[in-house]
Amino acid sequence: MRKAQTICVGMSGIHEHFPIEEDISSRFSLPHLTEDSMTSSEITHCLRVIPYKYNSIISYAIGIQALSTLREQQGRKKKSKSSLMQPVFVDFCPSDKSKIAKRLGSQSQKGELLMKAISPGKYGKETGGAVIYDLTAGFGQDSMVLASGKTSEIHMVERDPIVSLLLNDAMRRLDLIVNEDVERNMMACELRKKLTLHQEDSVSFCKRRRTEMNGDSKDVNTLIAPDICYLDPMFPPRTKSAAVKKNMQILHGLLHTNVLSSNRQDRCLEEKDLLIEALSVSKSRVVVKRPIASPPLGITTEREEKDKTLLPTFDLRGSINRFDVYLLQ
């Protein structure tokens, strides 16, 4: 479990003050520090409130910055301030030139390995599109890609409170964009209709939803079982020196998955529990993203390798990752 004291809230300048900083600091019991005060090596990340503009909307975005990287760069005299790593924030309406925006295009989706593995068009005909649980939401990029396909509901489940804060802030800004001009922002409107955020442990979430679906709940929405559950657990650290994307560097550091854990066995058991719950709650398939050379999720012994209930039906492989697909019907 991450200590709250490893994260601070950055104090903005006099000419650009955001009251939300004090609210975040109070709500999460985080120190509210100036730039010069961020000297403790125990503080690894800083939440930054930065200006945000979209068309006529002028607001703010909550971002996260890795201070360890910042300190390393500041220690090099030749590094300019403009070259320092900037805060990363979740954006459900990204620039058309961004990599994630290119993944949302119809032509790009035809070659998107994630969409081939999920195959949303095969399901959800009675609900207007597939219902998907993204049980490891992270920064929500895969959820955004899934929401741009033939889906009706994407439930993003994230247990980490800081990551959930960033996702919730992105949803707030998405609301602002939708309310600005629905006709002008049709894509944002479609995303908002489909995306729902749950700050909860994924195993607990699956158990709760399964209980609701099997019980006497009169809420129609809770009675709709997901067609597909998607899992993208944080991969173990790479042993090679291949570059990792900036947002993934921050996410690994924030969730403490950037170092080899002494509790690796516990982590495997936790992942196995999550897979079993996903298989129990999903109607049609479970899809798990894995490093291409890694064993299937939850497999830790030779005996488990022979247990077909824990083995995928098939997989789809890229150059670095693969998608394990478990068919349930």
C-alpha positions as CSV (number, residue, x, y, z in Angstrom):
1,M,0.0,0.0,0.0
2,R,1.4,3.4,-1.0
3,K,1.9,5.9,1.8
4,A,0.0,9.2,1.3
5,Q,3.1,11.1,2.3
6,T,4.9,10.1,-1.0
7,I,2.6,12.4,-2.9
8,C,2.2,16.2,-2.5
9,V,0.0,18.9,-4.1
10,G,1.9,21.5,-5.9
11,M,1.2,25.1,-5.0
12,S,0.5,27.3,-8.0
13,G,1.9,30.8,-8.4
14,I,0.2,34.0,-7.2
15,H,-1.1,34.9,-10.7
16,E,-2.6,31.5,-11.3
17,H,-4.1,30.2,-8.1
18,F,-6.6,27.3,-8.1
19,P,-8.7,26.8,-4.9
20,I,-9.1,23.2,-5.9
21,E,-5.5,22.6,-4.6
22,E,-6.5,23.2,-1.0
23,D,-9.5,20.9,-1.5
24,I,-7.3,18.0,-2.8
25,S,-4.8,18.6,-0.1
26,S,-7.5,18.4,2.6
27,R,-9.5,15.5,1.1
28,F,-6.5,13.2,0.7
29,S,-4.4,14.5,3.6
30,L,-1.5,15.5,1.3
31,P,1.0,18.3,2.0
32,H,0.5,21.4,-0.1
33,L,4.0,22.5,-1.1
34,T,5.8,25.2,-3.0
35,E,8.4,24.2,-5.7
36,D,11.3,24.9,-3.3
37,S,9.7,22.7,-0.6
38,M,9.7,19.6,-2.7
39,T,13.2,18.5,-1.6
40,S,12.3,15.4,0.5
41,S,13.3,12.1,-1.3
42,E,10.2,10.5,0.3
43,I,7.9,12.6,-1.9
44,T,7.9,10.9,-5.3
45,H,5.0,12.5,-7.1
46,C,3.2,15.8,-7.2
47,L,-0.4,16.6,-8.1
48,R,-0.5,19.7,-10.2
49,V,-3.5,21.8,-11.1
50,I,-2.9,23.3,-14.6
51,P,-4.9,25.6,-16.9
52,Y,-7.1,23.7,-19.5
53,K,-8.7,25.2,-22.6
54,Y,-11.0,23.5,-25.1
55,N,-12.8,25.7,-27.7
56,S,-14.5,28.3,-25.5
57,I,-14.1,26.4,-22.3
58,I,-11.5,27.7,-19.8
59,S,-11.0,25.5,-16.8
60,Y,-8.3,23.4,-15.2
61,A,-7.0,19.9,-15.3
62,I,-5.5,17.8,-12.4
63,G,-2.2,16.2,-13.5
64,I,0.5,14.0,-11.9
65,Q,4.2,14.6,-12.1
66,A,7.1,12.3,-11.2
67,L,9.4,14.3,-8.9
68,S,12.2,11.7,-9.0
69,T,12.6,12.3,-12.8
70,L,12.2,16.1,-12.2
71,R,15.1,16.1,-9.6
72,E,17.3,14.0,-11.9
73,Q,16.8,16.5,-14.8
74,Q,17.1,19.6,-12.5
75,G,20.5,18.2,-11.4
76,R,21.9,18.4,-14.9
77,K,23.0,22.0,-15.4
78,K,22.5,21.9,-19.2
79,K,18.9,20.9,-19.0
80,S,16.5,23.7,-19.7
81,K,13.3,24.2,-17.8
82,S,11.2,23.5,-21.0
83,S,12.7,20.0,-21.3
84,L,11.6,18.9,-17.8
85,M,8.9,16.2,-17.7
86,Q,5.5,17.9,-17.7
87,P,2.5,16.7,-15.6
88,V,0.3,14.0,-17.2
89,F,-3.4,14.3,-17.0
90,V,-6.2,12.1,-18.3
91,D,-8.0,13.7,-21.3
92,F,-11.1,12.1,-22.9
93,C,-11.1,14.8,-25.6
94,P,-7.5,14.7,-26.8
95,S,-5.9,16.7,-29.6
96,D,-6.5,15.2,-33.1
97,K,-2.7,14.9,-33.5
98,S,-2.3,12.8,-30.3
99,K,-1.5,9.1,-30.5
100,I,-4.7,8.1,-28.6
101,A,-6.9,10.2,-31.0
102,K,-5.4,8.3,-33.9
103,R,-6.5,5.0,-32.2
104,L,-10.1,6.3,-32.1
105,G,-10.4,6.7,-35.8
106,S,-12.5,4.1,-37.7
107,Q,-9.6,3.1,-40.0
108,S,-7.3,2.7,-37.0
109,Q,-9.8,0.6,-35.1
110,K,-9.9,-2.0,-37.9
111,G,-6.3,-2.8,-37.2
112,E,-6.5,-2.3,-33.4
113,L,-5.6,-5.6,-31.7
114,L,-7.5,-4.7,-28.6
115,M,-10.8,-4.3,-30.6
116,K,-10.1,-7.6,-32.4
117,A,-9.7,-9.4,-29.0
118,I,-12.8,-7.7,-27.5
119,S,-15.0,-8.1,-30.6
120,P,-17.8,-5.9,-29.3
121,G,-19.8,-6.2,-32.5
122,K,-20.6,-9.8,-31.7
123,Y,-22.5,-9.0,-28.5
124,G,-25.1,-6.7,-27.0
125,K,-27.6,-6.6,-29.8
126,E,-30.4,-6.4,-27.3
127,T,-28.8,-3.5,-25.4
128,G,-27.6,-1.4,-28.4
129,G,-24.0,-2.5,-28.0
130,A,-21.7,-4.6,-25.8
131,V,-21.5,-3.9,-22.0
132,I,-17.8,-4.0,-20.9
133,Y,-16.2,-3.9,-17.5
134,D,-12.7,-2.5,-17.7
135,L,-11.5,-3.9,-14.4
136,T,-8.1,-2.2,-14.4
137,A,-8.9,1.2,-15.8
138,G,-5.6,3.0,-15.1
139,F,-5.6,6.3,-17.1
140,G,-8.6,5.2,-19.1
141,Q,-7.1,5.1,-22.5
142,D,-8.3,1.6,-23.4
143,S,-11.7,2.4,-22.0
144,M,-11.8,5.4,-24.4
145,V,-10.9,3.2,-27.4
146,L,-13.6,0.6,-26.4
147,A,-16.2,3.4,-26.0
148,S,-15.5,4.5,-29.6
149,G,-16.5,1.1,-30.9
150,K,-19.8,-0.9,-31.0
151,T,-20.4,-0.7,-27.2
152,S,-23.2,0.7,-25.0
153,E,-21.6,0.8,-21.6
154,I,-18.0,0.9,-20.4
155,H,-17.6,0.6,-16.7
156,M,-14.1,1.8,-15.6
157,V,-13.1,0.3,-12.3
158,E,-10.1,1.7,-10.5
159,R,-9.1,1.1,-6.9
160,D,-6.3,3.6,-6.5
161,P,-7.7,6.9,-5.1
162,I,-5.2,9.2,-6.8
163,V,-5.7,7.5,-10.2
164,S,-9.4,7.7,-9.6
165,L,-9.1,11.4,-8.9
166,L,-7.4,12.0,-12.3
167,L,-10.1,9.9,-14.0
168,N,-12.9,11.8,-12.2
169,D,-11.4,15.1,-13.2
170,A,-11.3,14.0,-16.8
171,M,-15.0,13.1,-16.5
172,R,-15.7,16.6,-15.1
173,R,-14.1,18.2,-18.1
174,L,-15.9,15.8,-20.5
175,D,-19.2,17.1,-18.9
176,L,-18.1,20.7,-19.6
177,I,-17.4,19.9,-23.2
178,V,-20.7,18.1,-23.7
179,N,-22.6,20.9,-22.1
180,E,-20.9,23.5,-24.3
181,D,-22.4,22.4,-27.6
182,V,-23.8,18.9,-28.0
183,E,-24.0,19.0,-31.8
184,R,-20.5,20.3,-32.1
185,N,-19.1,17.7,-29.7
186,M,-20.9,14.6,-30.7
187,M,-17.9,12.3,-30.0
188,A,-17.6,13.7,-26.5
189,C,-21.4,13.2,-26.0
190,E,-21.1,9.6,-27.1
191,L,-18.2,9.0,-24.7
192,R,-20.1,10.6,-21.8
193,K,-23.1,8.4,-22.4
194,K,-21.0,5.2,-22.3
195,L,-18.4,5.9,-19.6
196,T,-19.0,5.3,-15.9
197,L,-16.3,5.4,-13.3
198,H,-16.3,3.2,-10.1
199,Q,-13.6,3.8,-7.5
200,E,-13.5,0.3,-6.0
201,D,-11.4,-2.8,-5.8
202,S,-12.2,-4.9,-8.9
203,V,-12.7,-8.2,-7.1
204,S,-15.1,-6.5,-4.6
205,F,-16.8,-4.7,-7.6
206,C,-17.4,-8.0,-9.4
207,K,-18.7,-9.7,-6.3
208,R,-21.1,-6.9,-5.6
209,R,-22.4,-6.7,-9.1
210,R,-22.9,-10.4,-9.2
211,T,-24.9,-10.3,-6.0
212,E,-27.0,-7.5,-7.4
213,M,-27.7,-9.4,-10.6
214,N,-28.6,-12.6,-8.8
215,G,-30.7,-10.8,-6.1
216,D,-34.0,-8.9,-6.0
217,S,-32.7,-5.5,-7.2
218,K,-35.2,-3.5,-9.1
219,D,-32.6,-1.3,-10.8
220,V,-32.6,-2.5,-14.4
221,N,-29.0,-1.3,-15.0
222,T,-27.6,-3.5,-12.2
223,L,-29.3,-6.5,-13.8
224,I,-27.3,-6.3,-17.0
225,A,-24.3,-8.6,-16.8
226,P,-21.3,-7.5,-18.8
227,D,-20.8,-9.2,-22.1
228,I,-17.0,-8.8,-21.7
229,C,-14.6,-8.2,-18.9
230,Y,-11.2,-6.6,-19.8
231,L,-8.1,-6.9,-17.6
232,D,-4.8,-5.0,-18.2
233,P,-2.9,-5.6,-14.9
234,M,0.4,-3.6,-14.6
235,F,3.1,-5.7,-16.2
236,P,6.2,-6.7,-14.2
237,P,9.2,-4.4,-14.8
238,R,11.0,-4.9,-18.1
239,T,14.4,-6.5,-17.9
240,K,15.5,-4.8,-21.1
241,S,16.2,-1.1,-21.5
242,A,13.3,-0.5,-24.0
243,A,11.7,2.9,-23.5
244,V,8.4,3.1,-21.6
245,K,5.8,5.7,-22.5
246,K,5.8,8.7,-20.1
247,N,2.2,8.1,-18.8
248,M,3.1,4.4,-18.1
249,Q,6.3,5.5,-16.3
250,I,4.3,7.6,-14.0
251,L,1.6,5.0,-13.5
252,H,4.2,2.3,-12.7
253,G,5.8,4.7,-10.2
254,L,2.6,5.8,-8.7
255,L,1.3,2.3,-8.1
256,H,4.8,1.0,-7.1
257,T,5.0,-1.6,-9.9
258,N,8.2,-0.2,-11.2
259,V,10.3,-2.3,-8.8
260,L,10.5,-6.1,-8.4
261,S,8.2,-7.0,-5.5
262,S,9.2,-9.4,-2.7
263,N,5.5,-10.3,-2.6
264,R,5.4,-11.6,-6.2
265,Q,3.6,-14.7,-5.2
266,D,0.9,-12.6,-3.4
267,R,0.5,-10.5,-6.5
268,C,0.0,-13.6,-8.7
269,L,-2.7,-14.9,-6.3
270,E,-4.4,-11.5,-6.4
271,E,-4.4,-11.5,-10.2
272,K,-5.7,-15.1,-10.1
273,D,-8.6,-14.0,-7.8
274,L,-9.4,-11.1,-10.2
275,L,-9.4,-13.5,-13.2
276,I,-11.8,-15.9,-11.5
277,E,-14.2,-13.1,-10.5
278,A,-14.1,-11.8,-14.1
279,L,-14.9,-15.2,-15.5
280,S,-17.7,-15.5,-13.0
281,V,-19.4,-12.2,-13.7
282,S,-19.0,-12.0,-17.5
283,K,-21.5,-13.5,-19.9
284,S,-19.4,-14.1,-23.0
285,R,-15.7,-13.5,-22.8
286,V,-12.8,-12.2,-20.7
287,V,-9.8,-10.6,-22.4
288,V,-6.5,-10.1,-20.6
289,K,-3.5,-8.1,-21.9
290,R,-0.2,-9.7,-21.2
291,P,3.5,-9.3,-22.1
292,I,4.1,-11.6,-25.1
293,A,6.5,-14.0,-23.2
294,S,4.6,-14.1,-19.9
295,P,2.5,-17.0,-18.7
296,P,-1.3,-16.6,-18.7
297,L,-2.7,-14.5,-15.8
298,G,-2.8,-16.4,-12.4
299,I,-0.6,-19.3,-13.6
300,T,2.1,-19.9,-11.1
301,T,2.6,-23.8,-11.0
302,E,2.9,-26.6,-13.6
303,R,-0.3,-28.1,-12.1
304,E,-2.2,-24.8,-12.9
305,E,-0.8,-24.9,-16.5
306,K,-2.8,-28.1,-17.0
307,D,-6.0,-26.6,-15.5
308,K,-8.0,-25.6,-18.6
309,T,-10.3,-23.4,-16.6
310,L,-7.4,-21.0,-16.1
311,L,-6.1,-21.2,-19.7
312,P,-7.3,-18.9,-22.5
313,T,-9.3,-20.2,-25.4
314,F,-6.9,-18.5,-27.8
315,D,-4.7,-15.4,-28.0
316,L,-3.9,-12.6,-30.4
317,R,-0.3,-11.6,-30.6
318,G,1.5,-8.3,-31.4
319,S,5.2,-7.6,-31.4
320,I,5.4,-6.8,-27.7
321,N,2.1,-7.8,-26.1
322,R,-0.6,-10.4,-26.6
323,F,-4.3,-10.6,-25.7
324,D,-5.5,-13.8,-24.0
325,V,-9.2,-14.5,-24.8
326,Y,-11.4,-16.7,-22.6
327,L,-14.6,-17.6,-24.3
328,L,-17.5,-18.5,-22.0
329,Q,-20.2,-19.5,-24.5
